[in-house]
Amino acid sequence: MANIVSRLVKECNLTRSKGVDFPTIWQTTLKGHAYVAGPPMQDRNQEGPILKIPLITGRYLIFDASGFRLD
């Protein structure tokens, strides 16, 4: 399970590094992924706005200015 989620984070960051925007990554990679449990939710942390994508593991995929990471 952890392998699948870490591969998803890497894939999203690789796609982003090629200049692809979040809406496109959501539509092409995340929306239909078996581990994604729902749509992105807007939130904030100390650095500013973030998007939290819920996963079936109970954790979140976080997207912010620095890219994608697991929380």
Secondary structure, DSSP 8 states (H G I E B T S, - for coil): -HHHHHHHHHHHHHHHHTT--HHHHIIIIITT-TTB-S--EEEEETTEEEEEEEBTTS-EEEEETTEEEE-
